Amino acid sequence: MDETAITPWKKEKLDQFNLAQIAEKLFCDCGWPYNLIIPRGSKKGSTFKLFVYVSDGTNDLVRTDTQCGSTLLCGGEKWTDKVPDIKPFGYPFDRPFKDGSFYKTFQGMKNVAHTDITIKWVEDFPEV
């Protein structure tokens, strides 16, 4: 996930802005909250699937003229704006798996990689 899809950790009071500035800030700051980028796991460790899907940007790209860069997760600034690629939101997870199987669905695809990972939650994690 690139930095334009992440909402920075902010403690900003909106009462210092006029309505137009608030609307712009709310749109430009949409996306994944900074503290929810990845799951925290559990103390014993939680197993997840890490999935990477790479598409050909030259074929999938839809030109966007946005000032914010959060279009991928938030949509366009106008209802008529297109999203940054021609694939539907959530692709390839926007459809059922072949025979209900994650493995059958992505088997043999050269542009897909997946692996099992374990995320452990620790109490004394240093602040960044």
C-alpha positions in Angstrom: 0.0 0.0 0.0 1.5 3.3 -1.0 1.6 6.4 1.2 -1.3 8.1 -0.6 -3.6 5.3 0.7 -2.7 5.8 4.3 -4.3 8.5 6.6 -1.6 10.0 8.7 -2.0 10.1 12.5 -3.4 13.5 13.1 -4.9 15.3 16.0 -6.3 18.3 14.2 -9.3 20.4 15.2 -11.6 21.1 12.3 -13.2 24.2 13.9 -10.3 26.3 12.7 -11.4 25.8 9.1 -14.2 27.0 6.9 -16.7 24.5 5.4 -14.9 24.3 2.0 -11.5 23.7 3.7 -13.1 21.0 5.9 -14.6 19.2 2.9 -11.2 19.2 1.1 -9.4 18.0 4.3 -12.0 15.1 4.8 -11.6 14.0 1.2 -7.8 14.3 1.0 -7.3 12.6 4.4 -9.5 9.6 3.6 -7.9 6.1 3.4 -6.7 3.5 5.8 -6.2 4.9 9.3 -2.5 5.0 10.1 -2.9 2.6 13.0 -4.8 0.1 11.0 -2.3 -0.6 8.2 -1.7 -4.2 9.3 -3.5 -6.3 11.9 -1.7 -6.4 15.3 -2.1 -10.1 15.7 -2.2 -11.8 19.1 0.3 -12.6 21.8 0.4 -16.2 20.7 0.6 -15.2 17.0 -2.1 -14.9 14.4 -1.8 -16.5 11.0 -2.7 -14.5 7.9 -2.3 -14.8 4.1 -0.1 -12.2 2.5 -1.3 -11.8 -1.0 0.4 -9.7 -3.8 -1.3 -9.2 -7.2 0.6 -7.3 -9.8 -1.2 -5.9 -12.9 0.1 -4.2 -16.0 -0.2 -0.6 -15.3 0.0 0.4 -19.0 -3.2 -1.6 -19.7 -5.1 -0.8 -16.5 -4.3 2.8 -15.9 -7.2 5.4 -15.9 -5.9 9.0 -16.0 -6.9 10.9 -12.9 -6.5 14.5 -12.1 -6.8 14.6 -8.3 -4.9 16.9 -5.9 -5.0 14.4 -3.0 -4.0 11.0 -4.2 -6.5 9.0 -2.0 -8.6 8.0 -5.1 -7.8 4.3 -4.7 -9.5 3.9 -1.4 -11.9 6.9 -1.4 -13.0 7.2 -5.0 -13.0 10.3 -7.1 -13.7 13.8 -5.9 -16.8 13.8 -8.1 -19.3 11.0 -8.6 -18.4 10.8 -12.3 -14.6 10.3 -11.7 -13.1 7.0 -12.5 -10.9 5.0 -10.1 -7.2 4.7 -10.9 -7.5 1.4 -12.8 -10.0 -0.5 -15.0 -10.4 -3.4 -12.5 -13.3 -3.3 -10.1 -12.7 -2.3 -6.4 -11.5 -5.3 -4.5 -10.2 -7.2 -7.6 -9.5 -10.1 -7.6 -11.3 -10.6 -4.3 -14.6 -9.2 -5.6 -15.7 -12.6 -6.9 -16.1 -16.1 -5.5 -13.0 -18.3 -5.5 -12.9 -21.1 -8.1 -14.6 -24.2 -6.5 -14.4 -22.2 -3.2 -10.6 -22.6 -3.2 -8.1 -19.8 -2.8 -5.4 -22.1 -4.2 -7.3 -23.2 -7.3 -8.2 -19.6 -8.1 -4.7 -18.3 -8.2 -2.8 -21.5 -9.2 -0.5 -21.0 -12.2 -0.9 -17.2 -12.3 2.6 -15.7 -12.8 1.5 -12.2 -11.5 0.3 -13.5 -8.1 2.2 -14.4 -5.0 0.9 -15.5 -1.6 2.3 -16.9 1.6 1.3 -17.6 5.1 2.6 -15.2 7.7 2.3 -14.9 11.5 1.9 -11.6 13.3 2.6 -11.5 17.0 1.4 -8.7 19.2 4.0 -7.5 21.7 3.5 -5.0 24.5 6.9 -3.3 24.5 6.9 -2.3 20.8 8.9 0.9 20.4 7.2 4.1 19.2 8.1 5.2 15.7 
